[in-house]
Amino acid sequence: MEFVDYYKILGIDKTATPKDVKTAYRKFARKYHPDLNPNNKDANKNFQQINEANEVLSDPQKRKKYDQYGKDWQHADEFEKQKQYRDQSSNSHGSGFSGGDFSDFFESMFGGASGGNRGRQAKYRGEDFNAELHLDLIDASKTQKQTLTVNGAKIRITIPAGIENGQTIKISGHGGPGMNSGPNGDLYITFTIANHTKIKRSGDNLYTTVDLDLYTAVLGGEITINTLSGQVKLKVASETQNGSKVKLKGKGFPVYKKEGQFGDLYVTYEVKIPTNLTDRQKTLFTELSKS
């Protein structure tokens, strides 16, 4: 496993305070955020590395392990347990645990050559990794493939249409490497879905508000509205009231992992009162009000 210098990634040194870590993270997160660097693979890779570095260095316990064990910090707990066991075992036989023995033990635990007097090495599962992936609402409405870079390795994943904001999926075996031929950890990806449209999502249903001119509201007619999948024509009944709602069945968000199933789209009409009326128009409205 290649060593990743988290201090270098955030541009700080080992004496940095928690406040320094937080400030550096915010600075680079803004610089490389996917929303500000669309279709920029290098920026996306940097953003993931920055999140990974912040996750470790902002946590006092993880940072302590990282400072002490470097690239093998994920296995610090297992190492400490084994070291404690060896210490107890040695003490029970009235012998000490010398520096040479300690070095040999460390080597056997973390990838060194194995000697016959060390016995069978224990297998340990790798650490689970956590990542965050940003999508917009339109992207989340379509099944798509994306390539992620995790700890230097490229992983190609398929994201099913209908993924929820805040939903986490597991990619088995793509976490930290196992120790002594132990299994790899898993990768957990949490999705953050931003909405930059007038259409709002709630579960599998979508909601939008459209402007309706007074004349169409009174007389009825046909309007064109925008949906996530394109424009559709909608018939408006006569005498439509302000705030009225209509449901477009099957025009909502795709249902997660259920191909061909969709929620509904709810449209709320907002009737607009005409302005800058001519004298003739005002006269007509006056006559209409008296009829």
Secondary structure, DSSP 8 states (H G I E B T S, - for coil): -----HHHHHT--TT--HHHHHHHHHHHHHHH-TTTSTT-HHHHHHHHHHHHHHHHHTSHHHHHHHHHHGGGGGGHHHHHHHHHHHHHHHHHTT----HHHHHHHHHHHTT----GGG-----B----EEEEEEEEHHHHTS-EEEEEEETTEEEEEEE-TT--TT-EEEETT-SS--BTT-----EEEEEEEE--SS-EEETTEEEEEEEEEHHHHHH-EEEEEEETTEEEEEEE-TT--TT-EEEETT-S-B-TT-TT-B--EEEEEEEE---S--HHHHHHHHHHHH-
